[in-house]
């Protein structure tokens, strides 16, 4: 391992850590002042609010990690160029390609860490943070169970929904319970499927059991319009998001949606994106280094940083647009997830190829 490699790698790691801390701190500070009033109105103490924001840290860090890699590479290589370290290195007859080796290490290491982090820490922390926000702050009546089922608990009424598809306002596997004042079960309804029609839920193939009288009865109904204490909007606010699931959970959920006869394109796209997104760290490492090396003397470094941030923002725009096309079924999940990476990899390759040393 050469002295140059150790020096550059160490500088990249330190700068990335510093950028991540700064960006995450700014994000959480803005989020804190936006939401602290909600915690106070809900009667929650500062300790509960701080627990919520600590649980938000993993998700925020995972989202801004590529920007941290980009800026770290840009700062380190830009300062090396400004201090004539690049010129001195090349004048010694060294291979210009060796300058990119630390970027490989940074990019691959950040990709591996982000992939592992997004699969383990982020889902668990995000789920706990949402429980605090939705259950304790917003006091939503609908909650998500351990098996990703949705539960509604109201006065004399409990509902369980095995599956909810937000895009279609459709639910599957509904079980509704009505109770009297003594919480004795008086009525139960089981329906295979239901769709929200604006004012109520249209139930398909419902089995209604009336237990209120001396002679309990059971009736099968092909179609039934029922007004419930919750609508599709209530379910959408609390339905478990892809980011709160591990790869295995998300894959199983996509299979579950398809087994019920619904379109699982959104979840298939999210599965592909779960793999593609961490690799943007590798792309951003080379993008930052290539931009900095285009200016051998480190000139206009501030403007190059502005350009780099604009390019990073452009990546998120393209990535979001491609995912949306995937959700709509216009692009295949793999293509939708990897489009932005492919475009930026081509851009980075062109920039790196233009560096002659």
Legacy VTK file of the C-alpha trace (Angstrom):
# vtk DataFile Version 3.0
C-alpha trace
ASCII
DATASET POLYDATA
POINTS 357 float
0.000 0.000 0.000
1.628 3.276 -1.146
1.946 6.426 0.922
-0.279 8.263 -1.576
-2.994 5.645 -1.276
-3.001 5.776 2.538
-2.936 9.584 2.542
-5.809 9.996 0.068
-7.923 7.202 1.571
-7.567 8.653 5.067
-8.490 12.135 3.854
-11.527 10.788 1.985
-12.809 8.944 5.063
-12.380 11.979 7.331
-14.024 14.391 4.920
-16.922 12.045 4.233
-17.579 11.682 7.967
-17.466 15.459 8.392
-19.820 16.107 5.470
-22.275 13.468 6.683
-22.370 14.906 10.195
-22.912 18.432 8.854
-25.647 17.500 6.361
-27.501 15.233 8.785
-27.311 17.888 11.513
-28.800 20.551 9.227
-31.568 18.199 8.067
-32.526 17.183 11.591
-32.376 20.768 12.848
-34.897 21.858 10.212
-37.064 18.794 10.897
-36.878 19.442 14.651
-38.203 23.002 14.438
-40.949 21.883 12.045
-42.249 19.090 14.270
-41.476 20.083 17.856
-44.792 21.961 18.103
-46.635 18.758 17.192
-44.920 16.907 20.040
-45.834 19.684 22.492
-49.478 19.728 21.359
-49.607 15.941 21.816
-48.391 16.358 25.415
-45.130 14.496 24.813
-41.934 15.459 26.569
-38.626 16.497 25.027
-37.187 13.059 25.746
-39.812 11.419 23.506
-39.149 13.965 20.781
-35.410 13.303 20.966
-36.047 9.559 20.754
-38.002 10.141 17.560
-35.245 12.223 15.953
-32.554 9.744 16.984
-34.574 7.007 15.282
-34.736 9.193 12.173
-30.927 9.421 11.994
-30.333 6.118 10.134
-32.820 6.953 7.374
-31.440 10.465 6.879
-27.846 9.237 6.909
-28.644 6.585 4.299
-30.277 9.165 2.025
-27.429 11.700 2.160
-24.554 9.183 2.119
-24.036 9.507 -1.685
-23.782 13.285 -1.323
-21.213 12.792 1.419
-19.157 10.563 -0.885
-19.422 13.071 -3.737
-18.347 16.086 -1.675
-15.593 14.169 0.101
-14.022 13.135 -3.214
-14.420 16.637 -4.603
-12.873 18.329 -1.569
-9.911 15.962 -1.224
-8.949 15.900 -4.904
-9.705 19.583 -5.350
-7.401 20.563 -2.483
-4.712 18.215 -3.766
-4.884 19.960 -7.127
-4.819 23.409 -5.530
-1.753 22.506 -3.450
-0.029 21.146 -6.584
0.077 17.609 -5.173
-1.472 16.238 -8.368
1.099 18.061 -10.507
3.994 16.828 -8.370
2.694 13.287 -8.526
2.341 13.299 -12.295
5.705 14.978 -12.853
7.289 11.979 -11.161
6.131 9.799 -14.047
3.458 7.961 -12.062
0.462 6.355 -13.755
-2.527 8.784 -13.685
-4.893 5.820 -13.299
-3.511 5.172 -9.819
-5.112 8.413 -8.675
-8.495 6.721 -9.005
-7.692 3.715 -6.818
-8.708 5.409 -3.535
-12.009 6.325 -5.204
-12.647 2.651 -5.927
-12.048 1.825 -2.275
-14.236 4.683 -1.016
-17.050 3.935 -3.463
-17.115 0.180 -2.921
-16.804 0.485 0.858
-19.601 3.077 1.019
-21.770 0.892 -1.249
-21.298 -2.190 0.923
-21.911 -0.292 4.173
-24.989 1.477 2.801
-26.427 -1.787 1.489
-25.970 -3.516 4.845
-27.159 -0.441 6.778
-30.302 -0.124 4.639
-31.117 -3.794 5.160
-30.680 -3.917 8.935
-30.683 -0.630 10.847
-32.835 1.628 8.656
-36.022 -0.531 8.478
-36.130 -1.186 12.217
-35.430 2.428 13.200
-37.860 3.868 10.633
-40.646 1.588 11.806
-40.180 2.661 15.442
-40.026 6.343 14.448
-43.284 6.037 12.489
-44.980 4.378 15.455
-44.092 7.367 17.620
-45.172 9.882 14.986
-48.405 8.195 13.918
-49.404 6.568 17.187
-48.306 9.063 19.847
-48.138 12.398 18.001
-50.809 12.123 15.309
-52.814 9.608 17.378
-53.971 7.735 14.284
-56.672 5.178 14.997
-55.289 2.841 12.337
-52.045 1.064 13.248
-49.750 -1.435 11.551
-49.325 -4.826 13.205
-46.238 -6.995 13.349
-47.361 -9.003 10.328
-47.918 -5.795 8.307
-51.667 -6.116 8.867
-53.635 -2.926 9.481
-55.745 -2.575 12.631
-58.413 -0.043 13.533
-59.599 0.197 17.124
-62.519 2.483 17.911
-65.387 2.671 20.348
-67.159 -0.674 20.126
-65.461 -1.546 16.863
-62.285 -3.312 15.721
-61.144 -3.967 12.166
-58.297 -6.010 10.745
-57.084 -5.714 7.146
-54.603 -8.264 5.827
-53.604 -6.270 2.748
-54.152 -2.729 1.462
-53.120 -1.505 -2.006
-52.947 2.327 -1.849
-52.800 2.841 -5.630
-56.174 1.146 -6.112
-57.861 1.980 -2.784
-58.429 -1.748 -2.440
-58.188 -3.998 0.597
-58.143 -7.759 0.983
-58.891 -10.034 3.914
-61.126 -7.766 6.017
-62.447 -8.868 9.382
-64.743 -6.456 11.237
-65.971 -6.825 14.836
-68.761 -4.883 16.570
-69.133 -4.946 20.382
-71.718 -3.746 22.868
-70.971 -1.508 25.844
-69.682 -4.483 27.821
-67.373 -5.406 24.933
-69.355 -8.496 24.119
-69.130 -9.443 20.450
-72.472 -8.749 18.738
-71.557 -8.833 15.047
-68.763 -10.024 12.794
-68.141 -9.512 9.101
-65.531 -11.256 6.938
-64.949 -10.092 3.367
-62.505 -11.329 0.747
-62.033 -7.918 -0.828
-63.212 -4.331 -0.555
-62.758 -1.128 -2.543
-63.279 2.400 -1.222
-65.824 4.265 -3.366
-65.620 7.713 -1.814
-68.354 7.404 0.809
-67.997 3.794 1.875
-66.432 0.396 1.288
-67.862 -1.945 -1.313
-67.426 -5.460 0.116
-67.196 -8.532 -2.114
-68.237 -11.993 -0.926
-68.961 -10.989 2.660
-69.944 -13.361 5.457
-72.022 -11.596 8.127
-72.624 -13.150 11.557
-75.220 -11.550 13.823
-74.613 -12.576 17.442
-76.779 -9.968 19.164
-80.012 -11.903 19.507
-80.970 -15.178 21.182
-80.707 -16.952 17.814
-77.383 -16.094 16.167
-77.512 -16.062 12.386
-75.118 -16.136 9.487
-75.613 -14.695 6.005
-73.510 -14.696 2.849
-73.657 -11.468 0.827
-72.196 -11.189 -2.663
-71.817 -7.389 -2.506
-72.318 -4.924 0.318
-71.721 -1.158 0.644
-70.710 -0.310 4.188
-69.710 2.957 5.862
-66.837 2.463 8.310
-65.065 4.818 10.735
-62.016 4.911 8.441
-61.490 5.538 4.754
-58.751 4.859 2.221
-56.922 8.072 3.187
-56.623 6.859 6.786
-55.056 3.606 5.638
-52.661 5.342 3.255
-51.208 7.414 6.083
-50.181 4.388 8.106
-49.585 1.631 5.557
-46.076 0.291 5.978
-43.647 1.747 3.439
-41.006 -0.172 1.500
-38.232 1.568 3.430
-39.527 0.041 6.655
-39.091 -3.510 5.362
-36.027 -5.642 4.864
-35.339 -7.178 1.456
-36.922 -10.476 2.524
-40.001 -8.771 3.973
-40.478 -6.605 0.895
-40.101 -9.582 -1.421
-42.631 -11.579 0.616
-45.030 -8.630 0.618
-44.765 -8.300 -3.182
-45.553 -12.009 -3.510
-48.513 -11.539 -1.171
-49.890 -8.659 -3.252
-49.570 -10.654 -6.472
-51.151 -13.710 -4.857
-54.223 -11.594 -4.103
-54.431 -10.637 -7.778
-53.146 -7.076 -7.474
-50.360 -5.323 -9.363
-47.099 -5.436 -7.371
-45.085 -3.282 -9.802
-44.360 -0.679 -7.125
-42.867 -3.249 -4.779
-40.884 -4.960 -7.556
-39.418 -1.587 -8.501
-38.593 -0.856 -4.867
-36.875 -4.240 -4.614
-34.686 -3.434 -7.619
-33.989 0.061 -6.262
-32.936 -1.415 -2.912
-30.035 -3.011 -4.790
-29.258 -0.189 -7.234
-29.304 2.815 -4.889
-26.227 1.893 -2.777
-24.133 1.696 -5.963
-24.663 5.409 -6.509
-21.939 5.852 -3.873
-19.431 4.335 -6.294
-20.688 6.558 -9.111
-20.573 9.688 -6.940
-17.041 8.920 -5.734
-15.745 8.906 -9.314
-17.908 11.867 -10.289
-16.458 14.016 -7.500
-12.882 12.943 -8.202
-13.233 13.407 -11.966
-14.710 16.893 -11.613
-11.873 17.950 -9.301
-9.165 16.499 -11.554
-10.491 18.390 -14.553
-8.942 21.464 -12.948
-5.304 20.554 -12.360
-4.601 23.619 -10.237
-7.799 23.403 -8.248
-9.186 26.540 -9.862
-12.811 27.523 -9.362
-13.249 24.809 -6.722
-16.264 26.590 -5.217
-18.043 26.656 -8.580
-17.198 23.021 -9.175
-18.779 22.163 -5.806
-21.933 24.026 -6.824
-21.965 22.070 -10.088
-21.457 18.809 -8.189
-24.389 19.539 -5.868
-26.529 20.405 -8.907
-25.541 17.115 -10.537
-26.412 15.247 -7.330
-29.821 16.925 -7.303
-30.207 15.960 -10.962
-29.514 12.356 -10.084
-32.378 12.301 -7.578
-34.707 13.901 -10.121
-33.836 11.320 -12.794
-33.954 8.451 -10.308
-37.365 9.520 -8.988
-38.722 9.971 -12.510
-37.459 6.549 -13.585
-38.987 4.918 -10.504
-42.303 6.635 -11.229
-42.246 5.222 -14.756
-41.548 1.830 -13.227
-44.459 2.184 -10.810
-46.702 2.983 -13.770
-45.519 -0.136 -15.603
-43.903 1.868 -18.424
-40.398 0.682 -17.530
-39.363 -2.737 -16.273
-38.370 -2.708 -12.571
-34.665 -3.345 -13.255
-34.483 -0.652 -15.941
-36.320 1.861 -13.757
-34.016 1.206 -10.799
-30.739 1.384 -12.742
-31.446 4.174 -15.270
-29.981 7.026 -13.217
-26.946 4.955 -12.248
-26.274 4.069 -15.895
-26.571 7.678 -17.082
-24.293 9.032 -14.374
-21.812 6.196 -14.840
-21.558 7.187 -18.513
-21.058 10.843 -17.547
-18.383 9.947 -15.005
-16.596 7.706 -17.493
-16.502 10.554 -20.015
-15.087 12.943 -17.410
-12.492 10.439 -16.220
-11.484 9.614 -19.792
-10.888 13.307 -20.415
-8.254 13.408 -17.659
-4.928 12.918 -19.402
-2.738 13.614 -16.443
LINES 1 358
357 0 1 2 3 4 5 6 7 8 9 10 11 12 13 14 15 16 17 18 19 20 21 22 23 24 25 26 27 28 29 30 31 32 33 34 35 36 37 38 39 40 41 42 43 44 45 46 47 48 49 50 51 52 53 54 55 56 57 58 59 60 61 62 63 64 65 66 67 68 69 70 71 72 73 74 75 76 77 78 79 80 81 82 83 84 85 86 87 88 89 90 91 92 93 94 95 96 97 98 99 100 101 102 103 104 105 106 107 108 109 110 111 112 113 114 115 116 117 118 119 120 121 122 123 124 125 126 127 128 129 130 131 132 133 134 135 136 137 138 139 140 141 142 143 144 145 146 147 148 149 150 151 152 153 154 155 156 157 158 159 160 161 162 163 164 165 166 167 168 169 170 171 172 173 174 175 176 177 178 179 180 181 182 183 184 185 186 187 188 189 190 191 192 193 194 195 196 197 198 199 200 201 202 203 204 205 206 207 208 209 210 211 212 213 214 215 216 217 218 219 220 221 222 223 224 225 226 227 228 229 230 231 232 233 234 235 236 237 238 239 240 241 242 243 244 245 246 247 248 249 250 251 252 253 254 255 256 257 258 259 260 261 262 263 264 265 266 267 268 269 270 271 272 273 274 275 276 277 278 279 280 281 282 283 284 285 286 287 288 289 290 291 292 293 294 295 296 297 298 299 300 301 302 303 304 305 306 307 308 309 310 311 312 313 314 315 316 317 318 319 320 321 322 323 324 325 326 327 328 329 330 331 332 333 334 335 336 337 338 339 340 341 342 343 344 345 346 347 348 349 350 351 352 353 354 355 356
